Amino acid sequence: MTLEAIPADGSDESPTWRRRIGVMVNKLLVGGGDNVGTVEMSAGTTSTTISDTRIGPTTKIILVPESAGAAAQVYNGITFAKAIQNAVGVITHSSLASNVTVGYVITGS
């Protein structure tokens, strides 16, 4: 579910925008915040880059395993993710025997 951008300059005060704002708020209330993604961590590597324009300098990245293999990797106490600059985050992990896919949730800016 993608959220629309709202004109920040107040250039459109029409009822249409008020309705769109209501729709967007309702989407947020049911978990439609458009702040999730997936990334594949490759075998033989110790870090994985996440490129996402929603990542900012104070963003927190929460990893969500999508398989038993990914869960074993994420929850072994070694894996962590952090924002390193605008639009870029890095997952640091031990070397993998096979590729694993993890989901992520970003919060903050």
N, CA, C and O atoms as a GROMACS GRO file, in nm:
protein
  436
    1MET      N    1   0.085  -0.117   0.000
    1MET     CA    2   0.000   0.000   0.000
    1MET      C    3   0.090   0.124   0.000
    1MET      O    4   0.167   0.143   0.094
    2THR      N    5   0.081   0.207  -0.100
    2THR     CA    6   0.163   0.326  -0.110
    2THR      C    7   0.084   0.448  -0.065
    2THR      O    8  -0.032   0.466  -0.102
    3LEU      N    9   0.149   0.532   0.015
    3LEU     CA   10   0.086   0.656   0.060
    3LEU      C   11   0.123   0.768  -0.036
    3LEU      O   12   0.236   0.775  -0.082
    4GLU      N   13   0.028   0.855  -0.065
    4GLU     CA   14   0.052   0.969  -0.153
    4GLU      C   15   0.122   1.081  -0.077
    4GLU      O   16   0.104   1.096   0.044
    5ALA      N   17   0.200   1.158  -0.148
    5ALA     CA   18   0.259   1.279  -0.089
    5ALA      C   19   0.152   1.387  -0.084
    5ALA      O   20   0.068   1.398  -0.174
    6ILE      N   21   0.155   1.466   0.022
    6ILE     CA   22   0.060   1.576   0.039
    6ILE      C   23   0.134   1.706   0.011
    6ILE      O   24   0.246   1.722   0.060
    7PRO      N   25   0.077   1.800  -0.065
    7PRO     CA   26   0.146   1.927  -0.089
    7PRO      C   27   0.176   1.998   0.044
    7PRO      O   28   0.084   2.034   0.117
    8ALA      N   29   0.303   2.016   0.074
    8ALA     CA   30   0.344   2.076   0.201
    8ALA      C   31   0.328   2.228   0.201
    8ALA      O   32   0.328   2.289   0.308
    9ASP      N   33   0.315   2.288   0.084
    9ASP     CA   34   0.308   2.433   0.077
    9ASP      C   35   0.166   2.488   0.092
    9ASP      O   36   0.144   2.608   0.083
   10GLY      N   37   0.070   2.398   0.116
   10GLY     CA   38  -0.068   2.443   0.133
   10GLY      C   39  -0.133   2.491   0.005
   10GLY      O   40  -0.233   2.562   0.009
   11SER      N   41  -0.076   2.453  -0.110
   11SER     CA   42  -0.126   2.503  -0.238
   11SER      C   43  -0.261   2.445  -0.277
   11SER      O   44  -0.327   2.497  -0.366
   12ASP      N   45  -0.302   2.339  -0.211
   12ASP     CA   46  -0.430   2.278  -0.247
   12ASP      C   47  -0.508   2.249  -0.119
   12ASP      O   48  -0.482   2.151  -0.050
   13GLU      N   49  -0.603   2.334  -0.089
   13GLU     CA   50  -0.685   2.319   0.032
   13GLU      C   51  -0.821   2.260  -0.001
   13GLU      O   52  -0.915   2.273   0.077
   14SER      N   53  -0.832   2.196  -0.116
   14SER     CA   54  -0.962   2.148  -0.161
   14SER      C   55  -1.014   2.033  -0.076
   14SER      O   56  -0.936   1.966  -0.008
   15PRO      N   57  -1.144   2.008  -0.080
   15PRO     CA   58  -1.203   1.893  -0.010
   15PRO      C   59  -1.142   1.761  -0.056
   15PRO      O   60  -1.136   1.664   0.021
   16THR      N   61  -1.095   1.756  -0.183
   16THR     CA   62  -1.033   1.634  -0.233
   16THR      C   63  -0.911   1.598  -0.150
   16THR      O   64  -0.890   1.482  -0.116
   17TRP      N   65  -0.829   1.700  -0.116
   17TRP     CA   66  -0.710   1.672  -0.034
   17TRP      C   67  -0.750   1.632   0.107
   17TRP      O   68  -0.685   1.546   0.167
   18ARG      N   69  -0.852   1.692   0.162
   18ARG     CA   70  -0.897   1.652   0.296
   18ARG      C   71  -0.941   1.506   0.295
   18ARG      O   72  -0.912   1.431   0.388
   19ARG      N   73  -1.010   1.465   0.189
   19ARG     CA   74  -1.052   1.326   0.176
   19ARG      C   75  -0.930   1.235   0.164
   19ARG      O   76  -0.923   1.131   0.230
   20ARG      N   77  -0.832   1.274   0.081
   20ARG     CA   78  -0.710   1.193   0.064
   20ARG      C   79  -0.634   1.181   0.196
   20ARG      O   80  -0.580   1.075   0.227
   21ILE      N   81  -0.628   1.288   0.271
   21ILE     CA   82  -0.560   1.283   0.402
   21ILE      C   83  -0.632   1.183   0.493
   21ILE      O   84  -0.567   1.105   0.562
   22GLY      N   85  -0.763   1.186   0.493
   22GLY     CA   86  -0.841   1.090   0.572
   22GLY      C   87  -0.812   0.947   0.531
   22GLY      O   88  -0.795   0.860   0.617
   23VAL      N   89  -0.806   0.921   0.400
   23VAL     CA   90  -0.775   0.787   0.351
   23VAL      C   91  -0.637   0.744   0.397
   23VAL      O   92  -0.619   0.630   0.442
   24MET      N   93  -0.537   0.834   0.387
   24MET     CA   94  -0.401   0.801   0.428
   24MET      C   95  -0.392   0.774   0.578
   24MET      O   96  -0.324   0.680   0.619
   25VAL      N   97  -0.459   0.853   0.659
   25VAL     CA   98  -0.460   0.830   0.804
   25VAL      C   99  -0.522   0.695   0.835
   25VAL      O  100  -0.471   0.621   0.918
   26ASN      N  101  -0.632   0.663   0.768
   26ASN     CA  102  -0.695   0.532   0.790
   26ASN      C  103  -0.602   0.418   0.750
   26ASN      O  104  -0.599   0.316   0.819
   27LYS      N  105  -0.526   0.432   0.641
   27LYS     CA  106  -0.428   0.330   0.602
   27LYS      C  107  -0.323   0.312   0.710
   27LYS      O  108  -0.286   0.200   0.744
   28LEU      N  109  -0.275   0.424   0.766
   28LEU     CA  110  -0.176   0.417   0.873
   28LEU      C  111  -0.230   0.344   0.995
   28LEU      O  112  -0.158   0.268   1.060
   29LEU      N  113  -0.356   0.366   1.026
   29LEU     CA  114  -0.417   0.303   1.143
   29LEU      C  115  -0.428   0.151   1.131
   29LEU      O  116  -0.437   0.082   1.232
   30VAL      N  117  -0.428   0.099   1.009
   30VAL     CA  118  -0.438  -0.046   0.990
   30VAL      C  119  -0.305  -0.106   0.940
   30VAL      O  120  -0.304  -0.213   0.880
   31GLY      N  121  -0.195  -0.035   0.964
   31GLY     CA  122  -0.064  -0.090   0.932
   31GLY      C  123  -0.014  -0.063   0.792
   31GLY      O  124   0.084  -0.125   0.750
   32GLY      N  125  -0.078   0.024   0.719
   32GLY     CA  126  -0.037   0.053   0.581
   32GLY      C  127   0.061   0.168   0.572
   32GLY      O  128   0.042   0.258   0.491
   33GLY      N  129   0.164   0.166   0.653
   33GLY     CA  130   0.258   0.278   0.659
   33GLY      C  131   0.362   0.280   0.550
   33GLY      O  132   0.442   0.373   0.546
   34ASP      N  133   0.365   0.180   0.461
   34ASP     CA  134   0.459   0.181   0.349
   34ASP      C  135   0.603   0.195   0.398
   34ASP      O  136   0.681   0.270   0.340
   35ASN      N  137   0.638   0.122   0.505
   35ASN     CA  138   0.773   0.134   0.560
   35ASN      C  139   0.840  -0.003   0.576
   35ASN      O  140   0.912  -0.027   0.672
   36VAL      N  141   0.814  -0.092   0.480
   36VAL     CA  142   0.872  -0.226   0.486
   36VAL      C  143   0.939  -0.260   0.353
   36VAL      O  144   0.912  -0.197   0.251
   37GLY      N  145   1.026  -0.359   0.356
   37GLY     CA  146   1.092  -0.406   0.235
   37GLY      C  147   1.156  -0.541   0.261
   37GLY      O  148   1.148  -0.594   0.372
   38THR      N  149   1.220  -0.597   0.159
   38THR     CA  150   1.296  -0.721   0.174
   38THR      C  151   1.432  -0.704   0.111
   38THR      O  152   1.452  -0.623   0.021
   39VAL      N  153   1.527  -0.783   0.160
   39VAL     CA  154   1.662  -0.781   0.105
   39VAL      C  155   1.719  -0.922   0.115
   39VAL      O  156   1.689  -0.995   0.209
   40GLU      N  157   1.801  -0.959   0.019
   40GLU     CA  158   1.865  -1.091   0.022
   40GLU      C  159   2.008  -1.076   0.074
   40GLU      O  160   2.087  -0.997   0.022
   41MET      N  161   2.039  -1.154   0.179
   41MET     CA  162   2.175  -1.159   0.232
   41MET      C  163   2.245  -1.274   0.160
   41MET      O  164   2.199  -1.388   0.166
   42SER      N  165   2.356  -1.246   0.090
   42SER     CA  166   2.421  -1.343   0.003
   42SER      C  167   2.520  -1.432   0.076
   42SER      O  168   2.586  -1.389   0.170
   43ALA      N  169   2.528  -1.556   0.031
   43ALA     CA  170   2.622  -1.653   0.086
   43ALA      C  171   2.765  -1.601   0.072
   43ALA      O  172   2.801  -1.539  -0.029
   44GLY      N  173   2.846  -1.626   0.175
   44GLY     CA  174   2.988  -1.589   0.170
   44GLY      C  175   3.017  -1.443   0.200
   44GLY      O  176   3.133  -1.402   0.195
   45THR      N  177   2.915  -1.363   0.232
   45THR     CA  178   2.938  -1.221   0.264
   45THR      C  179   2.916  -1.197   0.413
   45THR      O  180   2.854  -1.278   0.481
   46THR      N  181   2.968  -1.086   0.462
   46THR     CA  182   2.949  -1.052   0.604
   46THR      C  183   2.874  -0.921   0.622
   46THR      O  184   2.854  -0.876   0.735
   47SER      N  185   2.831  -0.860   0.512
   47SER     CA  186   2.747  -0.742   0.523
   47SER      C  187   2.658  -0.733   0.399
   47SER      O  188   2.692  -0.782   0.291
   48THR      N  189   2.544  -0.670   0.418
   48THR     CA  190   2.447  -0.654   0.311
   48THR      C  191   2.397  -0.510   0.314
   48THR      O  192   2.359  -0.461   0.420
   49THR      N  193   2.396  -0.445   0.201
   49THR     CA  194   2.351  -0.306   0.193
   49THR      C  195   2.203  -0.301   0.157
   49THR      O  196   2.156  -0.372   0.069
   50ILE      N  197   2.131  -0.215   0.228
   50ILE     CA  198   1.991  -0.186   0.196
   50ILE      C  199   1.988  -0.046   0.136
   50ILE      O  200   2.029   0.050   0.200
   51SER      N  201   1.941  -0.036   0.014
   51SER     CA  202   1.923   0.095  -0.050
   51SER      C  203   1.775   0.126  -0.050
   51SER      O  204   1.696   0.058  -0.117
   52ASP      N  205   1.736   0.228   0.024
   52ASP     CA  206   1.595   0.262   0.040
   52ASP      C  207   1.585   0.411   0.068
   52ASP      O  208   1.641   0.459   0.167
   53THR      N  209   1.516   0.485  -0.016
   53THR     CA  210   1.510   0.630  -0.002
   53THR      C  211   1.443   0.674   0.128
   53THR      O  212   1.455   0.790   0.168
   54ARG      N  213   1.374   0.582   0.196
   54ARG     CA  214   1.307   0.617   0.322
   54ARG      C  215   1.402   0.613   0.441
   54ARG      O  216   1.363   0.651   0.551
   55ILE      N  217   1.525   0.567   0.422
   55ILE     CA  218   1.623   0.562   0.531
   55ILE      C  219   1.687   0.697   0.548
   55ILE      O  220   1.733   0.758   0.450
   56GLY      N  221   1.691   0.746   0.672
   56GLY     CA  222   1.757   0.872   0.705
   56GLY      C  223   1.862   0.847   0.812
   56GLY      O  224   1.882   0.733   0.854
   57PRO      N  225   1.930   0.952   0.856
   57PRO     CA  226   2.041   0.936   0.950
   57PRO      C  227   2.000   0.881   1.087
   57PRO      O  228   2.085   0.825   1.156
   58THR      N  229   1.875   0.894   1.127
   58THR     CA  230   1.834   0.842   1.259
   58THR      C  231   1.735   0.726   1.247
   58THR      O  232   1.671   0.690   1.346
   59THR      N  233   1.722   0.669   1.128
   59THR     CA  234   1.631   0.558   1.104
   59THR      C  235   1.675   0.434   1.182
   59THR      O  236   1.794   0.405   1.193
   60LYS      N  237   1.578   0.363   1.236
   60LYS     CA  238   1.601   0.232   1.298
   60LYS      C  239   1.553   0.127   1.198
   60LYS      O  240   1.446   0.141   1.140
   61ILE      N  241   1.632   0.024   1.180
   61ILE     CA  242   1.598  -0.083   1.086
   61ILE      C  243   1.577  -0.211   1.166
   61ILE      O  244   1.668  -0.258   1.235
   62ILE      N  245   1.458  -0.265   1.158
   62ILE     CA  246   1.421  -0.386   1.232
   62ILE      C  247   1.413  -0.500   1.131
   62ILE      O  248   1.339  -0.493   1.033
   63LEU      N  249   1.490  -0.607   1.157
   63LEU     CA  250   1.493  -0.720   1.065
   63LEU      C  251   1.384  -0.820   1.099
   63LEU      O  252   1.356  -0.846   1.216
   64VAL      N  253   1.323  -0.877   0.995
   64VAL     CA  254   1.215  -0.974   1.011
   64VAL      C  255   1.248  -1.095   0.923
   64VAL      O  256   1.234  -1.088   0.801
   65PRO      N  257   1.292  -1.206   0.984
   65PRO     CA  258   1.328  -1.324   0.905
   65PRO      C  259   1.208  -1.377   0.827
   65PRO      O  260   1.095  -1.372   0.876
   66GLU      N  261   1.234  -1.428   0.706
   66GLU     CA  262   1.126  -1.480   0.622
   66GLU      C  263   1.137  -1.630   0.601
   66GLU      O  264   1.063  -1.687   0.520
   67SER      N  265   1.230  -1.695   0.672
   67SER     CA  266   1.244  -1.840   0.664
   67SER      C  267   1.316  -1.888   0.790
   67SER      O  268   1.369  -1.807   0.867
   68ALA      N  269   1.319  -2.020   0.811
   68ALA     CA  270   1.390  -2.075   0.927
   68ALA      C  271   1.539  -2.045   0.918
   68ALA      O  272   1.602  -2.014   1.019
   69GLY      N  273   1.596  -2.053   0.797
   69GLY     CA  274   1.738  -2.021   0.780
   69GLY      C  275   1.768  -1.876   0.811
   69GLY      O  276   1.870  -1.844   0.873
   70ALA      N  277   1.680  -1.788   0.768
   70ALA     CA  278   1.698  -1.646   0.798
   70ALA      C  279   1.684  -1.620   0.947
   70ALA      O  280   1.757  -1.539   1.004
   71ALA      N  281   1.589  -1.688   1.012
   71ALA     CA  282   1.570  -1.671   1.156
   71ALA      C  283   1.694  -1.715   1.232
   71ALA      O  284   1.736  -1.648   1.326
   72ALA      N  285   1.753  -1.826   1.192
   72ALA     CA  286   1.875  -1.874   1.258
   72ALA      C  287   1.986  -1.770   1.245
   72ALA      O  288   2.062  -1.748   1.340
   73GLN      N  289   1.995  -1.706   1.129
   73GLN     CA  290   2.098  -1.604   1.107
   73GLN      C  291   2.070  -1.477   1.186
   73GLN      O  292   2.158  -1.424   1.253
   74VAL      N  293   1.947  -1.428   1.179
   74VAL     CA  294   1.912  -1.300   1.242
   74VAL      C  295   1.918  -1.310   1.394
   74VAL      O  296   1.962  -1.216   1.460
   75TYR      N  297   1.873  -1.422   1.450
   75TYR     CA  298   1.862  -1.432   1.595
   75TYR      C  299   1.981  -1.497   1.662
   75TYR      O  300   1.972  -1.534   1.779
   76ASN      N  301   2.093  -1.513   1.592
   76ASN     CA  302   2.209  -1.575   1.655
   76ASN      C  303   2.292  -1.476   1.735
   76ASN      O  304   2.399  -1.512   1.786
   77GLY      N  305   2.246  -1.352   1.748
   77GLY     CA  306   2.315  -1.253   1.830
   77GLY      C  307   2.424  -1.177   1.758
   77GLY      O  308   2.487  -1.089   1.817
   78ILE      N  309   2.448  -1.206   1.632
   78ILE     CA  310   2.554  -1.141   1.558
   78ILE      C  311   2.500  -1.038   1.459
   78ILE      O  312   2.564  -0.937   1.433
   79THR      N  313   2.385  -1.065   1.404
   79THR     CA  314   2.330  -0.981   1.298
   79THR      C  315   2.270  -0.853   1.354
   79THR      O  316   2.194  -0.857   1.451
   80PHE      N  317   2.302  -0.740   1.292
   80PHE     CA  318   2.236  -0.614   1.327
   80PHE      C  319   2.231  -0.525   1.204
   80PHE      O  320   2.309  -0.542   1.110
   81ALA      N  321   2.140  -0.430   1.206
   81ALA     CA  322   2.125  -0.339   1.094
   81ALA      C  323   2.127  -0.196   1.146
   81ALA      O  324   2.077  -0.168   1.255
   82LYS      N  325   2.184  -0.106   1.067
   82LYS     CA  326   2.184   0.035   1.105
   82LYS      C  327   2.187   0.123   0.981
   82LYS      O  328   2.238   0.083   0.876
   83ALA      N  329   2.133   0.242   0.996
   83ALA     CA  330   2.140   0.341   0.889
   83ALA      C  331   2.279   0.401   0.892
   83ALA      O  332   2.331   0.432   1.000
   84ILE      N  333   2.341   0.418   0.775
   84ILE     CA  334   2.473   0.479   0.773
   84ILE      C  335   2.474   0.614   0.703
   84ILE      O  336   2.565   0.695   0.724
   85GLN      N  337   2.374   0.640   0.621
   85GLN     CA  338   2.358   0.770   0.558
   85GLN      C  339   2.220   0.773   0.495
   85GLN      O  340   2.149   0.672   0.496
   86ASN      N  341   2.180   0.887   0.442
   86ASN     CA  342   2.049   0.895   0.378
   86ASN      C  343   2.038   0.790   0.268
   86ASN      O  344   2.126   0.779   0.183
   87ALA      N  345   1.931   0.714   0.270
   87ALA     CA  346   1.896   0.613   0.170
   87ALA      C  347   1.982   0.487   0.174
   87ALA      O  348   1.971   0.404   0.084
   88VAL      N  349   2.068   0.471   0.276
   88VAL     CA  350   2.154   0.352   0.284
   88VAL      C  351   2.160   0.299   0.426
   88VAL      O  352   2.186   0.373   0.522
   89GLY      N  353   2.135   0.168   0.438
   89GLY     CA  354   2.152   0.099   0.564
   89GLY      C  355   2.239  -0.023   0.540
   89GLY      O  356   2.251  -0.069   0.427
   90VAL      N  357   2.301  -0.076   0.646
   90VAL     CA  358   2.387  -0.193   0.633
   90VAL      C  359   2.347  -0.295   0.737
   90VAL      O  360   2.328  -0.263   0.854
   91ILE      N  361   2.336  -0.421   0.692
   91ILE     CA  362   2.317  -0.534   0.782
   91ILE      C  363   2.453  -0.600   0.796
   91ILE      O  364   2.514  -0.638   0.696
   92THR      N  365   2.501  -0.614   0.920
   92THR     CA  366   2.627  -0.684   0.945
   92THR      C  367   2.593  -0.822   1.000
   92THR      O  368   2.512  -0.836   1.092
   93HIS      N  369   2.655  -0.925   0.943
   93HIS     CA  370   2.622  -1.062   0.981
   93HIS      C  371   2.743  -1.152   0.963
   93HIS      O  372   2.840  -1.114   0.897
   94SER      N  373   2.738  -1.272   1.021
   94SER     CA  374   2.844  -1.369   0.997
   94SER      C  375   2.831  -1.422   0.855
   94SER      O  376   2.727  -1.406   0.792
   95SER      N  377   2.937  -1.485   0.806
   95SER     CA  378   2.936  -1.539   0.671
   95SER      C  379   2.828  -1.647   0.659
   95SER      O  380   2.816  -1.733   0.747
   96LEU      N  381   2.753  -1.642   0.552
   96LEU     CA  382   2.640  -1.734   0.533
   96LEU      C  383   2.678  -1.851   0.443
   96LEU      O  384   2.756  -1.835   0.350
   97ALA      N  385   2.622  -1.968   0.473
   97ALA     CA  386   2.642  -2.086   0.388
   97ALA      C  387   2.554  -2.079   0.263
   97ALA      O  388   2.589  -2.134   0.159
   98SER      N  389   2.439  -2.011   0.275
   98SER     CA  390   2.348  -1.997   0.161
   98SER      C  391   2.279  -1.861   0.170
   98SER      O  392   2.281  -1.796   0.274
   99ASN      N  393   2.219  -1.821   0.060
   99ASN     CA  394   2.145  -1.694   0.058
   99ASN      C  395   2.023  -1.704   0.148
   99ASN      O  396   1.956  -1.807   0.152
  100VAL      N  397   1.993  -1.595   0.220
  100VAL     CA  398   1.870  -1.588   0.298
  100VAL      C  399   1.804  -1.453   0.272
  100VAL      O  400   1.872  -1.352   0.252
  101THR      N  401   1.671  -1.453   0.274
  101THR     CA  402   1.595  -1.330   0.255
  101THR      C  403   1.538  -1.286   0.388
  101THR      O  404   1.479  -1.366   0.461
  102VAL      N  405   1.554  -1.159   0.418
  102VAL     CA  406   1.494  -1.102   0.539
  102VAL      C  407   1.410  -0.983   0.499
  102VAL      O  408   1.442  -0.909   0.406
  103GLY      N  409   1.302  -0.966   0.572
  103GLY     CA  410   1.223  -0.846   0.558
  103GLY      C  411   1.279  -0.741   0.653
  103GLY      O  412   1.354  -0.773   0.744
  104TYR      N  413   1.243  -0.617   0.631
  104TYR     CA  414   1.284  -0.513   0.724
  104TYR      C  415   1.172  -0.411   0.737
  104TYR      O  416   1.093  -0.388   0.646
  105VAL      N  417   1.172  -0.349   0.856
  105VAL     CA  418   1.080  -0.240   0.886
  105VAL      C  419   1.167  -0.120   0.919
  105VAL      O  420   1.261  -0.132   0.998
  106ILE      N  421   1.138  -0.006   0.860
  106ILE     CA  422   1.213   0.114   0.893
  106ILE      C  423   1.123   0.210   0.969
  106ILE      O  424   1.005   0.225   0.939
  107THR      N  425   1.181   0.274   1.069
  107THR     CA  426   1.106   0.371   1.147
  107THR      C  427   1.199   0.488   1.179
  107THR      O  428   1.320   0.470   1.194
  108GLY      N  429   1.144   0.604   1.190
  108GLY     CA  430   1.225   0.724   1.211
  108GLY      C  431   1.275   0.778   1.079
  108GLY      O  432   1.247   0.721   0.973
  109SER      N  433   1.348   0.888   1.087
  109SER     CA  434   1.400   0.948   0.963
  109SER      C  435   1.546   0.975   0.980
  109SER      O  436   1.610   1.026   0.888
   0.00000   0.00000   0.00000
